[in-house]
């Protein structure tokens, strides 16, 4: 999904007690990964993996994206706890004039308070201030969390779609998903 910013986006409406700031590089990656992993436990296909292995793989991926910029990794904090996060890259490989939200997640205790929408508005505002007028992300259109509705509420729309089909070789275990960006 994507949004094209014709003007300044709405200001974020943060839930009470929430502050936002960029990730501190070389200090907070482990805490960010743990919060991200917890936020995505509800995502289809999530499989718990040994921490060291999955963290090492994630960190390698993040640091090797050509446009990695820790100032584009925003943390929504409730005191010293990461309540939600938006991990973004200033450019997308396929669309160099578009910033890409790699991950947007809210941990369970902070859900249903408007935090995800506030994070989206924050990302849109930061991109707009930096002269980036297109912002995109990928979403599982069959997500049980209502993510697609959230992104539409924020003004995003589908611009690319593909269907994934999988068949387990056990009776009664067909899986069909749809991915929308």
N, C-alpha and C positions, 0 to 999 in steps of 0.2 A: 504494500500500500504506500501511497505517498501523499504529500501535501505540497502545493506550490504557494509560497507566501507572497501575496500581493501587497501586503502591508504588515505592520507590526501585529503579532499574534496577541491574544489575551494574556494578561499577566496571570501567573500561577496563583491559585487559591490554595495555600498550604493548610493541611489539617493542623489543629492546635499542637504546639510543641515540636513541630517539624522544622528543621533547618536544612539547607542544601549547600553543598560545596563540591568542588572537584576532588577526585581521589588524589592522595599524596603518593606520588610515584616512588617505587622502591621501598615503601613502608606498609601500604595497605592492600596489596594485591591478594594476600591470603584471606583477609577478612572479606574483601569484595567477592572472591570466588566462593567462599562459604555461604555468604548471603545469596548470591546468584544461584548456587546449587539448591539451597533450601527453597527459594522462590519458585524454581522450576520443577520441584518434585511432583507437581500436579500435571505437568506437561506430558502428552502421550509419548511413549517410548523412553521415558526417563528410567535409567537403570543406575542404582547406586553402584559406585565403583570405588576401589581403594583411593583414599584421599591423595596420597603423594603422586600416584600415577595420573589421576585426572587433573589435579592442579598443575602439574608439570606440563601436561599436554596443553591445557588452556593457556597458561602463561606463555608458552612457546608460540602458540597461535596469535595471541594478542600482540606480543612484542614484535612479531614478524609481519604484521600488516603494514604495508609501506607508509600509510598515513596515520599510524598510531600516534595519538596525542593524549596523554593522561588528563589534560584539562578538559577533554570531551567525555570523561568518565565521571558522571555526576552521582553523588550519594545523597539520599534523603535520610537525615539522621533524626532519631528520637533520643536525645541525650547522646550517649556514645555508641548506640546501637544503629546499625544500618537497617532502616525500615524498608527502603526501596532504592532502586538504582536504575540509571539509564546509561548504558555503555555504548558510546557512539564513536564513529570515525568521521572526520571532516569530508571524506570523499568515498564514493563507492567505485569499485573497479569497473563495473559495467556502465555506470553513469557518473562521470567525473565532476559534474556540476551539482551533484546531490550528496548531502550528508547522509550517513546510514546509521540507523539505530540498530546496533547488533543485538542488544538485549535490553528489555525493559521488564523489570520484575519488582513485585512487592511481596514481602514476606507475609505469611498468613495472619499474624496478629494485627497487621496494619491495613488489611484489605477492607474494601467497602467504605472507605473514608474520603475518597477523591484523590488519593495520593498518586495513582497512576496518571490521571488526567493532569494533575499539577506538574508531574515530571515531564509529560509531553509538552505542555505549554512552556515549561522552562527550556527544554531542548529547542523548541521552535524559536523562542526569544533569543537564545544564545546564538543560534544559527543566523537568524535575521541580523543581529548586531554584527556578526562577522561577514555579512554579505552573502551568505549561503541561503538561497531562496527556495530550494527544493530539499525535502527531507523524506527519506523512505525507510521502510522496514518490512520484514517478512513476518507472516502470521499463519498459524495453523487455523484455517477457517472452521474446523470442527472443534476448536478448543472449548472445553467446558467452562472456562473462566470468563467467557464473554469478551475476549480481547478484541475481536473484530468490531463489535458494537462500540467499544471504547474508542477505537481508532477512528471510526466513522463520526462519533460524537465530537472528536477533536478536529474534524474537518478533512480527514484523510479519505482516499478512495483507492479502489483496486486499479492497478495498471498492468498487472501481469499475473497469470495463474497457471499452475500445473497441478495435475492430479497424481497422487502416488497410490499404487495398488500393491498389496502384499497378501500372500496367502501362506499361512502356516500349514505345515503338513501334518495337522492334527484335526480331527473332526470338530467343527463348530468354532474355529478360530480365524475366520477371515477378517481382514483389517483393511479398510479403505480410508484414506485421509485426503484432504485437499489443502494445498498450500497457496496462499494468496500474498502477493507483494504489491 
